[in-house]
Amino acid sequence: MSQNENKNEKDPTLIEEINDYTPTDVIVDLKSGIYNLFVSLLNNLMLHYGPIEAVRHATHYIDTISDKFKNTLPENQEKEQ
């Protein structure tokens, strides 16, 4: 066999190549990011307040954000008037 023939042949491998591309959608990525940020917040609060108070502070913060957005809904604005 000549050197040119050897170059044209593929090297035999013992394992198949794995395509590591994993498609995701933006919504799942954002939700995952928000969750990871919340866990980071919780971990940092645990250092200052301990686990129980950290959960209280972190969930209160999330509740406050959620309530502000819920209050913008038309059905919630009618109740306030």
A tleap script that builds the chain and sets N, CA, C and O, in Angstrom:
source leaprc.protein.ff14SB
mol = sequence {
  NMET SER GLN ASN GLU ASN LYS ASN GLU LYS
  ASP PRO THR LEU ILE GLU GLU ILE ASN ASP
  TYR THR PRO THR ASP VAL ILE VAL ASP LEU
  LYS SER GLY ILE TYR ASN LEU PHE VAL SER
  LEU LEU ASN ASN LEU MET LEU HIE TYR GLY
  PRO ILE GLU ALA VAL ARG HIE ALA THR HIE
  TYR ILE ASP THR ILE SER ASP LYS PHE LYS
  ASN THR LEU PRO GLU ASN GLN GLU LYS GLU
  CGLN
}
set mol.1.N position { 0.829 -1.187 0.000 }
set mol.1.CA position { 0.000 0.000 0.000 }
set mol.1.C position { 0.873 1.250 0.000 }
set mol.1.O position { 1.867 1.318 0.722 }
set mol.2.N position { 0.509 2.213 -0.791 }
set mol.2.CA position { 1.285 3.440 -0.843 }
set mol.2.C position { 0.847 4.387 0.271 }
set mol.2.O position { -0.168 4.169 0.931 }
set mol.3.N position { 1.633 5.438 0.464 }
set mol.3.CA position { 1.298 6.410 1.509 }
set mol.3.C position { 0.008 7.141 1.188 }
set mol.3.O position { -0.745 7.460 2.108 }
set mol.4.N position { -0.278 7.419 -0.066 }
set mol.4.CA position { -1.503 8.109 -0.466 }
set mol.4.C position { -2.737 7.284 -0.118 }
set mol.4.O position { -3.751 7.825 0.324 }
set mol.5.N position { -2.644 5.973 -0.321 }
set mol.5.CA position { -3.772 5.107 0.010 }
set mol.5.C position { -4.016 5.093 1.510 }
set mol.5.O position { -5.167 5.075 1.946 }
set mol.6.N position { -2.968 5.102 2.296 }
set mol.6.CA position { -3.098 5.131 3.758 }
set mol.6.C position { -3.752 6.428 4.230 }
set mol.6.O position { -4.543 6.403 5.172 }
set mol.7.N position { -3.444 7.551 3.604 }
set mol.7.CA position { -4.010 8.833 3.990 }
set mol.7.C position { -5.498 8.900 3.683 }
set mol.7.O position { -6.249 9.547 4.413 }
set mol.8.N position { -5.931 8.252 2.627 }
set mol.8.CA position { -7.331 8.280 2.237 }
set mol.8.C position { -8.206 7.400 3.125 }
set mol.8.O position { -9.412 7.624 3.222 }
set mol.9.N position { -7.622 6.428 3.758 }
set mol.9.CA position { -8.400 5.549 4.638 }
set mol.9.C position { -8.606 6.243 5.979 }
set mol.9.O position { -7.734 6.961 6.466 }
set mol.10.N position { -9.767 6.014 6.557 }
set mol.10.CA position { -10.024 6.574 7.881 }
set mol.10.C position { -9.325 5.726 8.928 }
set mol.10.O position { -9.190 4.511 8.782 }
set mol.11.N position { -8.888 6.388 9.979 }
set mol.11.CA position { -8.305 5.640 11.086 }
set mol.11.C position { -9.400 4.848 11.771 }
set mol.11.O position { -10.464 5.387 12.074 }
set mol.12.N position { -9.149 3.585 12.015 }
set mol.12.CA position { -10.175 2.811 12.725 }
set mol.12.C position { -10.260 3.275 14.179 }
set mol.12.O position { -9.239 3.513 14.824 }
set mol.13.N position { -11.482 3.400 14.684 }
set mol.13.CA position { -11.663 3.784 16.078 }
set mol.13.C position { -12.429 2.697 16.796 }
set mol.13.O position { -13.186 1.943 16.184 }
set mol.14.N position { -12.229 2.624 18.067 }
set mol.14.CA position { -12.914 1.616 18.866 }
set mol.14.C position { -14.276 2.090 19.349 }
set mol.14.O position { -15.142 1.280 19.680 }
set mol.15.N position { -14.461 3.400 19.389 }
set mol.15.CA position { -15.756 3.938 19.828 }
set mol.15.C position { -16.294 4.887 18.770 }
set mol.15.O position { -15.536 5.496 18.015 }
set mol.16.N position { -17.599 5.001 18.730 }
set mol.16.CA position { -18.229 5.903 17.763 }
set mol.16.C position { -18.108 7.342 18.232 }
set mol.16.O position { -18.061 7.626 19.429 }
set mol.17.N position { -18.058 8.245 17.258 }
set mol.17.CA position { -18.072 9.666 17.604 }
set mol.17.C position { -19.438 10.027 18.150 }
set mol.17.O position { -20.461 9.544 17.664 }
set mol.18.N position { -19.451 10.878 19.162 }
set mol.18.CA position { -20.705 11.321 19.765 }
set mol.18.C position { -20.896 12.784 19.434 }
set mol.18.O position { -20.012 13.609 19.665 }
set mol.19.N position { -22.040 13.092 18.901 }
set mol.19.CA position { -22.381 14.474 18.627 }
set mol.19.C position { -22.813 15.115 19.946 }
set mol.19.O position { -23.846 14.742 20.501 }
set mol.20.N position { -22.044 16.064 20.447 }
set mol.20.CA position { -22.359 16.665 21.744 }
set mol.20.C position { -23.265 17.880 21.624 }
set mol.20.O position { -23.539 18.546 22.622 }
set mol.21.N position { -23.730 18.175 20.427 }
set mol.21.CA position { -24.662 19.283 20.249 }
set mol.21.C position { -26.025 18.887 20.790 }
set mol.21.O position { -26.603 17.887 20.363 }
set mol.22.N position { -26.533 19.664 21.723 }
set mol.22.CA position { -27.853 19.414 22.290 }
set mol.22.C position { -28.696 20.662 22.088 }
set mol.22.O position { -28.441 21.691 22.714 }
set mol.23.N position { -29.696 20.579 21.221 }
set mol.23.CA position { -30.527 21.770 21.003 }
set mol.23.C position { -31.423 22.040 22.214 }
set mol.23.O position { -31.988 21.119 22.804 }
set mol.24.N position { -31.539 23.288 22.560 }
set mol.24.CA position { -32.442 23.691 23.637 }
set mol.24.C position { -33.230 24.896 23.147 }
set mol.24.O position { -32.906 25.503 22.126 }
set mol.25.N position { -34.268 25.224 23.896 }
set mol.25.CA position { -34.976 26.437 23.513 }
set mol.25.C position { -34.700 27.527 24.536 }
set mol.25.O position { -34.280 27.247 25.659 }
set mol.26.N position { -34.933 28.748 24.147 }
set mol.26.CA position { -34.585 29.912 24.951 }
set mol.26.C position { -35.346 29.915 26.275 }
set mol.26.O position { -34.777 30.259 27.311 }
set mol.27.N position { -36.621 29.539 26.255 }
set mol.27.CA position { -37.435 29.566 27.474 }
set mol.27.C position { -36.858 28.624 28.525 }
set mol.27.O position { -36.738 28.998 29.692 }
set mol.28.N position { -36.504 27.412 28.124 }
set mol.28.CA position { -35.921 26.447 29.062 }
set mol.28.C position { -34.600 26.980 29.597 }
set mol.28.O position { -34.319 26.854 30.789 }
set mol.29.N position { -33.788 27.572 28.730 }
set mol.29.CA position { -32.510 28.137 29.169 }
set mol.29.C position { -32.717 29.258 30.182 }
set mol.29.O position { -32.000 29.329 31.181 }
set mol.30.N position { -33.683 30.125 29.937 }
set mol.30.CA position { -33.948 31.235 30.859 }
set mol.30.C position { -34.462 30.729 32.199 }
set mol.30.O position { -34.032 31.204 33.250 }
set mol.31.N position { -35.378 29.770 32.167 }
set mol.31.CA position { -35.896 29.207 33.421 }
set mol.31.C position { -34.780 28.548 34.215 }
set mol.31.O position { -34.709 28.689 35.436 }
set mol.32.N position { -33.928 27.845 33.534 }
set mol.32.CA position { -32.797 27.202 34.199 }
set mol.32.C position { -31.868 28.251 34.807 }
set mol.32.O position { -31.368 28.077 35.918 }
set mol.33.N position { -31.643 29.337 34.073 }
set mol.33.CA position { -30.795 30.411 34.588 }
set mol.33.C position { -31.390 31.079 35.808 }
set mol.33.O position { -30.676 31.368 36.768 }
set mol.34.N position { -32.689 31.329 35.783 }
set mol.34.CA position { -33.366 31.937 36.930 }
set mol.34.C position { -33.269 31.016 38.142 }
set mol.34.O position { -32.999 31.468 39.255 }
set mol.35.N position { -33.490 29.734 37.919 }
set mol.35.CA position { -33.394 28.765 39.012 }
set mol.35.C position { -31.984 28.767 39.611 }
set mol.35.O position { -31.817 28.785 40.830 }
set mol.36.N position { -30.982 28.749 38.742 }
set mol.36.CA position { -29.597 28.738 39.225 }
set mol.36.C position { -29.249 30.013 39.986 }
set mol.36.O position { -28.520 29.963 40.976 }
set mol.37.N position { -29.763 31.154 39.533 }
set mol.37.CA position { -29.546 32.404 40.267 }
set mol.37.C position { -30.212 32.359 41.632 }
set mol.37.O position { -29.649 32.834 42.619 }
set mol.38.N position { -31.416 31.785 41.691 }
set mol.38.CA position { -32.123 31.669 42.965 }
set mol.38.C position { -31.331 30.785 43.930 }
set mol.38.O position { -31.206 31.108 45.111 }
set mol.39.N position { -30.803 29.682 43.431 }
set mol.39.CA position { -30.001 28.792 44.276 }
set mol.39.C position { -28.747 29.513 44.769 }
set mol.39.O position { -28.347 29.341 45.920 }
set mol.40.N position { -28.133 30.309 43.916 }
set mol.40.CA position { -26.960 31.084 44.338 }
set mol.40.C position { -27.329 32.094 45.418 }
set mol.40.O position { -26.601 32.256 46.398 }
set mol.41.N position { -28.459 32.771 45.239 }
set mol.41.CA position { -28.941 33.702 46.254 }
set mol.41.C position { -29.156 32.972 47.568 }
set mol.41.O position { -28.731 33.439 48.625 }
set mol.42.N position { -29.813 31.834 47.498 }
set mol.42.CA position { -30.091 31.044 48.694 }
set mol.42.C position { -28.801 30.614 49.384 }
set mol.42.O position { -28.692 30.713 50.606 }
set mol.43.N position { -27.840 30.146 48.626 }
set mol.43.CA position { -26.563 29.725 49.207 }
set mol.43.C position { -25.856 30.879 49.907 }
set mol.43.O position { -25.298 30.702 50.990 }
set mol.44.N position { -25.879 32.052 49.296 }
set mol.44.CA position { -25.234 33.209 49.927 }
set mol.44.C position { -25.979 33.666 51.172 }
set mol.44.O position { -25.357 34.055 52.161 }
set mol.45.N position { -27.306 33.623 51.131 }
set mol.45.CA position { -28.077 34.002 52.308 }
set mol.45.C position { -27.868 33.024 53.458 }
set mol.45.O position { -27.913 33.417 54.623 }
set mol.46.N position { -27.641 31.761 53.138 }
set mol.46.CA position { -27.397 30.759 54.192 }
set mol.46.C position { -26.161 31.088 55.010 }
set mol.46.O position { -26.110 30.808 56.207 }
set mol.47.N position { -25.172 31.679 54.370 }
set mol.47.CA position { -23.962 32.058 55.096 }
set mol.47.C position { -24.249 33.125 56.148 }
set mol.47.O position { -23.622 33.149 57.207 }
set mol.48.N position { -25.204 34.008 55.847 }
set mol.48.CA position { -25.506 35.116 56.747 }
set mol.48.C position { -26.614 34.788 57.752 }
set mol.48.O position { -26.556 35.230 58.900 }
set mol.49.N position { -27.623 34.013 57.329 }
set mol.49.CA position { -28.814 33.828 58.153 }
set mol.49.C position { -29.073 32.391 58.591 }
set mol.49.O position { -29.928 32.166 59.448 }
set mol.50.N position { -28.379 31.433 58.043 }
set mol.50.CA position { -28.683 30.032 58.300 }
set mol.50.C position { -29.737 29.547 57.320 }
set mol.50.O position { -30.355 30.357 56.629 }
set mol.51.N position { -29.954 28.242 57.248 }
set mol.51.CA position { -30.819 27.691 56.197 }
set mol.51.C position { -32.290 28.095 56.278 }
set mol.51.O position { -32.898 28.377 55.245 }
set mol.52.N position { -32.862 28.132 57.440 }
set mol.52.CA position { -34.296 28.418 57.559 }
set mol.52.C position { -34.593 29.866 57.205 }
set mol.52.O position { -35.485 30.139 56.402 }
set mol.53.N position { -33.855 30.794 57.796 }
set mol.53.CA position { -34.068 32.211 57.487 }
set mol.53.C position { -33.694 32.527 56.047 }
set mol.53.O position { -34.299 33.404 55.430 }
set mol.54.N position { -32.707 31.825 55.504 }
set mol.54.CA position { -32.314 32.044 54.109 }
set mol.54.C position { -33.474 31.701 53.173 }
set mol.54.O position { -33.748 32.438 52.225 }
set mol.55.N position { -34.147 30.597 53.436 }
set mol.55.CA position { -35.291 30.215 52.606 }
set mol.55.C position { -36.397 31.255 52.739 }
set mol.55.O position { -37.033 31.615 51.749 }
set mol.56.N position { -36.632 31.745 53.967 }
set mol.56.CA position { -37.658 32.776 54.163 }
set mol.56.C position { -37.339 34.036 53.373 }
set mol.56.O position { -38.203 34.573 52.681 }
set mol.57.N position { -36.096 34.511 53.474 }
set mol.57.CA position { -35.694 35.734 52.765 }
set mol.57.C position { -35.758 35.544 51.252 }
set mol.57.O position { -36.279 36.403 50.540 }
set mol.58.N position { -35.237 34.436 50.761 }
set mol.58.CA position { -35.181 34.203 49.320 }
set mol.58.C position { -36.576 34.047 48.725 }
set mol.58.O position { -36.869 34.612 47.672 }
set mol.59.N position { -37.431 33.288 49.390 }
set mol.59.CA position { -38.782 33.103 48.852 }
set mol.59.C position { -39.608 34.376 48.975 }
set mol.59.O position { -40.462 34.637 48.128 }
set mol.60.N position { -39.371 35.168 50.006 }
set mol.60.CA position { -40.057 36.454 50.131 }
set mol.60.C position { -39.680 37.352 48.960 }
set mol.60.O position { -40.528 38.045 48.397 }
set mol.61.N position { -38.413 37.333 48.603 }
set mol.61.CA position { -37.941 38.135 47.474 }
set mol.61.C position { -38.628 37.693 46.179 }
set mol.61.O position { -39.093 38.531 45.407 }
set mol.62.N position { -38.691 36.397 45.942 }
set mol.62.CA position { -39.343 35.873 44.739 }
set mol.62.C position { -40.838 36.198 44.762 }
set mol.62.O position { -41.407 36.563 43.733 }
set mol.63.N position { -41.475 36.068 45.931 }
set mol.63.CA position { -42.897 36.403 46.056 }
set mol.63.C position { -43.150 37.872 45.726 }
set mol.63.O position { -44.138 38.200 45.069 }
set mol.64.N position { -42.268 38.749 46.177 }
set mol.64.CA position { -42.411 40.174 45.909 }
set mol.64.C position { -42.345 40.451 44.410 }
set mol.64.O position { -43.155 41.210 43.877 }
set mol.65.N position { -41.391 39.841 43.743 }
set mol.65.CA position { -41.281 40.014 42.288 }
set mol.65.C position { -42.534 39.489 41.604 }
set mol.65.O position { -43.100 40.159 40.739 }
set mol.66.N position { -42.964 38.308 41.983 }
set mol.66.CA position { -44.143 37.687 41.373 }
set mol.66.C position { -45.391 38.533 41.603 }
set mol.66.O position { -46.188 38.726 40.685 }
set mol.67.N position { -45.565 39.036 42.821 }
set mol.67.CA position { -46.735 39.859 43.134 }
set mol.67.C position { -46.766 41.141 42.302 }
set mol.67.O position { -47.830 41.561 41.847 }
set mol.68.N position { -45.610 41.758 42.105 }
set mol.68.CA position { -45.563 42.985 41.300 }
set mol.68.C position { -46.047 42.729 39.880 }
set mol.68.O position { -46.769 43.549 39.312 }
set mol.69.N position { -45.655 41.600 39.303 }
set mol.69.CA position { -46.107 41.279 37.951 }
set mol.69.C position { -47.575 40.874 37.939 }
set mol.69.O position { -48.300 41.229 37.009 }
set mol.70.N position { -48.023 40.148 38.940 }
set mol.70.CA position { -49.441 39.759 39.011 }
set mol.70.C position { -50.334 40.983 39.122 }
set mol.70.O position { -51.437 40.995 38.575 }
set mol.71.N position { -49.878 42.004 39.815 }
set mol.71.CA position { -50.673 43.227 39.984 }
set mol.71.C position { -50.851 44.009 38.689 }
set mol.71.O position { -51.697 44.901 38.624 }
set mol.72.N position { -50.083 43.700 37.673 }
set mol.72.CA position { -50.251 44.378 36.387 }
set mol.72.C position { -51.336 43.731 35.531 }
set mol.72.O position { -51.728 44.289 34.506 }
set mol.73.N position { -51.827 42.560 35.942 }
set mol.73.CA position { -52.868 41.878 35.175 }
set mol.73.C position { -54.196 42.612 35.300 }
set mol.73.O position { -54.515 43.139 36.366 }
set mol.74.N position { -54.973 42.652 34.221 }
set mol.74.CA position { -56.237 43.400 34.238 }
set mol.74.C position { -57.186 42.968 35.357 }
set mol.74.O position { -57.820 43.818 35.983 }
set mol.75.N position { -57.294 41.677 35.615 }
set mol.75.CA position { -58.220 41.232 36.667 }
set mol.75.C position { -57.808 41.710 38.052 }
set mol.75.O position { -58.662 41.899 38.918 }
set mol.76.N position { -56.524 41.908 38.271 }
set mol.76.CA position { -56.058 42.413 39.554 }
set mol.76.C position { -56.214 43.924 39.659 }
set mol.76.O position { -56.388 44.446 40.760 }
set mol.77.N position { -56.155 44.627 38.554 }
set mol.77.CA position { -56.329 46.072 38.568 }
set mol.77.C position { -57.781 46.428 38.834 }
set mol.77.O position { -58.044 47.440 39.482 }
set mol.78.N position { -58.737 45.631 38.356 }
set mol.78.CA position { -60.160 45.877 38.599 }
set mol.78.C position { -60.490 45.728 40.074 }
set mol.78.O position { -61.314 46.477 40.598 }
set mol.79.N position { -59.864 44.779 40.752 }
set mol.79.CA position { -60.133 44.552 42.181 }
set mol.79.C position { -59.655 45.730 43.028 }
set mol.79.O position { -60.258 46.045 44.053 }
set mol.80.N position { -58.563 46.383 42.597 }
set mol.80.CA position { -58.001 47.493 43.349 }
set mol.80.C position { -58.856 48.747 43.227 }
set mol.80.O position { -58.796 49.614 44.099 }
set mol.81.N position { -59.651 48.865 42.165 }
set mol.81.CA position { -60.428 50.101 41.940 }
set mol.81.C position { -61.698 50.094 42.686 }
set mol.81.O position { -62.465 51.053 42.608 }
savepdb mol mol.pdb
quit
